[in-house]
Amino acid sequence: MQILLVVPSQDPATGNWVTAHRFRDGLESRGHKVSFVEVALDSADFGSLRKAARQADAALLLHAYRSGRPWLEAGLAETLPFGVLMTGTDINFGMDDSAQAAVIDQVLQRAAAIFIQSRQAVGALEKRAPRLIGRLRYLAPGVSLGHSTYDLRQKQGVGADEVVFLCPAGIRPVKGVLGLLGLFDRVASCRRGFRVLFCGPVLARGYARRFEAALAHRPWARYLGVIPPEAMAAAMRGADVVLNNSRAEGLSNALMEAAALGVPILARDIEGNADVVVPGCNGLLYGDVKSFCHHSLELIDSPELRRRLSRPSSVPLTERSAEIDGLEAFFRSL
């Protein structure tokens, strides 16, 4: 089949693009032809999108609003069968936003299937919108690990005894990177010998300026810019703990990769994160400032705890993933 993936116009290191490349590689390994088209909300030029749609047998939209609105405006919702992958932003913010809700509703009503990669989010959406139950599909997540080298500790001059916390996340409010600095202030008041490193694309410039200003007063924290997706696995191997302080998630590719690599995770206890982190097995979850500080100090103080949480999960790589089985079954059904 000729399959079209419709992806929002974003930095190629964002989760949408990482997912899109994983989908493409998996589907092409099964003999399908896959093409991308990038769409922007601020553009009314749908020529490339319409041309790509004419050459495809079916499409998958990654992001119900940011890919869905251009899809509707280009008049393609009735001309080509399509599915949609719901993101955490769609579910946790877009469906309640007055500017996005009507568009998301139209996209979901016209989609042949609605994919979600968090079991908890599937259950929540079934309760919230029972009219969608017949087309809601849990898509088991896959992982594709890059093979480029990246010596995190050497690049940052980190000592052998220092504990490195790595937060791979786009720099925008929902990811809570500014909040993490405030949380680690409490840890820094009673411990030394740790670093907090951030990497990811800038997706909200005003927020990024405040973040960079806050970093200037914290010698134990640093922003590394964008680490290429193909080097993220190597960077994570250099960390002692992978962080996630998001207010909302669909399913974090970074946490899935950390789980597959066996790097301990410290993450906020929310839908999506709780799909990945098994407390006491591959990481720890926190629900408030007190539990965050408790777990952070435990991880700094106890190499044994970090070793105990370093258990690679059984998440299969893309080539063998149920993720691609689910997508392929959908496209073949069309």
N, C-alpha and C positions, 0 to 999 in steps of 0.2 A: 504494500500500500504506500501511497504518497501522503505523508502526515505533516501537517503544518503546526508548529508550536508558536503561539502568539505571546510575546514576552514584553513587559513594560520597559520603557526606555530608562535604564538605570546603569550604574557602574557594574561592570562585568563581575565584580567580586561579591555582589549582593546574592542573597539566598535564592531569589527567583532565577537568576542566571546559572548559579551552581546546579539548581534542580533541573533547569532546562537542558544543560549539557549532559547531566546524568541520564535523563530520559532519552535524549538523542542517541547517546552511545549504546544504551541498552536496547532500544528499538532497532537501531541499525545492525546490532549484532544478531538480531532475529531476521534480518533480510529486508526490513522496511526502508524506504527512503524518507528522510526527515529534513525539513527545512525550518529555519527561524524567520520570523519577521518581528521587528522591534517597533512598538507603537508608543506614541507620546500623547498625553492628554491635551497639550497645548497646540497640537497640530491638526489642521483640517484637511491635510493632504493624505488621502487614503489610497493613492494610486498603487503603491507597492504592496499594500495589504490586500487590495482587490486582486491584483495580478497573482500574488502568491496563493490566494484562495481558489482562483480559477484552476490552478495546477494541482490542487490537493484533493484527496478523497475525503478527508476529515480533518478536524482541527482540535487542538487542546489549548484553552486559554489559561495562562498562569496568572492568576489574580482576577477576581470577579469584577472589580471596579476598574483598575488601571488598564487591563487588557479588554475588559468587557465593554466599557463605554465606547472606545474607538470601533470595536466590532459592531456594535449596534448602529453607530453613526455612519459606518460604511455600508450599512444595509445588508450585512452578511448573515444575520441571525436566521434568516429563512432560506438561504441559498446553499448552505453547506452544513452538514451535521457536525456538532461540536460538543465537547465536554469542557468542564471548567474545574480547575484546581483552586479551591478556596484557601486563602492565606489567613494567618492569624489577624492581620490588619482588617481583612474583610469581615471576619466573624466577630471580632471584639470591638471594632470601631465603626467600620463602614456601614454595617446593617443598622446602626443607631444614629448615623449621621444624616441630617436632613438633605444634604447635597448629594449623598451617595446611595442612600437606601433604595430609592425608586429605580436607579440604574441596576443595582445589584439584583433587585427583585425581578426585573425584566430578564436579565441574563440567566438567572436560575430557573425561571419559568420556561425558557426556550432551550436550555441545555439538555442534551440527551442523557447526561450523567453529571453528577456533582461529586468530585473527589475531595476527600479530606484525609490527611495523614496522621491525625491524632484521634485515638479511640474516644477519649474523653470529649473532644469537640464534636464528634459524630453524635454521641448521646445527647449532648446539650442542644445541638441544632435540631435533632429529631423532636425534642420537647418544645423547642421554640417555634419551629415551622413544620408541623406534622404533614402539611401538604407536600413536602419534599421527600418524604420517606421512601417512596418508590424509586427515586433516582439518586438518593444519597449512597455513596459507596466509600467504605474505608479502603484506602490504598496503602498497603503495608509499605513502610519507608525503606529505601535502600541507601547504601553508602557507596561512594566512589572516592577512593583515596588517591591524591596526587602523588607523583613520584619525584618531584623536584626537591633539591636539597635546601635547607635553611637552618643554620646553626643559631638558634635564638639566643642562647646563653653567651656564646662568643661575641655575637654582634652587639649585645647590650652590656658586655663586660660584667656579667653576673658571676659572683663567686660560687664556688662549689657548694658551700654551706647555705647559700641564700635560697629561700623558698620563693618560687616564681608562680604568681597567679596571672593567668592570661585570659583576657576578655575579648574574644573575637565577635565584633558586633558593629553594625553601621552606627555612625555617630548621629543619632536622632533621639528625640525624647522618649519614645516607647522602649528603647533599649536600656535606659536608666544608667548610662555610664557616669553622668554627673552624680547621681545618687550613690553609686559605688564609691566614689571618692569620699563622700561624707561618711559612709559606713566604715571605710578603712581608716578614717581619721581616729576613730575610737580604738581600732586595733593598734595603730601606730603610737597611741598614747601609752601603751604598756608593752609593746614588743618592737624589736628591731630585727634585721636579718631577713626581710622579705621585699619583694618587688611586685608591683601591680602594673602589668603591661596591657595596653589596649591596641587593637588593630581592626581596621575596617574602613570603608569609604565614608566620606562626609556626605550625609543626605539631608542635613538641615543646617545651613550656614550660621544662622544666629546662635543656635544651640552649640555648634562646634566652636564658635568664638568664646562662649562662656566656658566651655569645657577646657579649651587650651589655656585660658586665663587661670582657671582653677588648678591646672597641672603645675603652673609656675611656682606655686607655694608648697608643693608636695614632692620632695626629692625622691621619694620611694615609688613614684608613679611616672609613667611615660607613655606617650602615644607614638606608635611605630608607623602610622600611615597604613597603606593597603599592602597586605601580604598576598601575593597571587594565589588563587585557589589551589593551583597545582602544588604549591609549597606549604599549604596549611597543615598537612599531616606532619611534615618535618618540624614545623614550628611548634605544634602541639607536643610532640615528643620531647621538646626541650623544656616544657613547662611541668610544674609539679601539680597544678590544679587548673582546670578550665572553669571560667566563671560565666554566669548568666544572671543578669538582674532585670530582665525584661518585665514590663508591666503586663504584657500579653504576648503569646507565641502561638503559631500554628504548630509547627514542629521545627525545631532549630537544626539546620544542617550541621552547625558547629558542634552541638552537643551529641548528635548522632555519630559524628566522626570521632569525637573524644571517647565516646563509649566503645566504639569499634577498636580504637587504639589502646584502650585500657588506661586512659589518663583520668584521674579522679576529677569529679565534677562537684562544684558548689553552686547551686542554682536556686532561684526564688521558686517557691512552691506554688506554681500556677499550672493551668491546663497546658498541655504540650510538653513542658519540662517534666511533669510527673509521668508522662508516657515513656521518657527515656531514663530517668534517674530512679534507681532502686536504692533507697536509703540504706546505708550500711554495706551495700554490695559494690556499687560502682560510683557512689557519690553521696552527697548530703543535700537536703533541701532545707530552706529556711523560710519562715513566715513573717518574721519581724526582726527588729534591730538586735534584740537580745539573742535570738537563736543564730543570727548571722555572726555576731561577735564570738559566740561560744564555738561555733563550728570553725571559724577562721583561726582562732587561737589553737584549737585542737589540731588542725592541719599544719600549722606552723610548728607546734611543739612536738608532734609525734610522727617521726618517719615511719614508725610501724603502722599507724593508721593510714598513711598515704600508700604504703605497700599493700595493705589489706584492701584498699579501694581500687587498686590498679588491676582490675580484672577485665580483660577484653570481652566485650559482649559477643553473642553469637549472631549479630546482625550480618547478613550475607552481603558480599559485594554485589554491585549492580549486575554483573554477568549472570548471577545465579538468583537474582532477587525476585521475590513475589511481587515487588513493585512493578517490574516490567511485565510479569504475567498478567497482572490486573489491567494495565494499560492495553496490552496486546489483545486481551479478551474483549475489552470495550471496542477497540477499533475494528476487530473482526466481526463483532456483532452488528456493525453498521453496514 
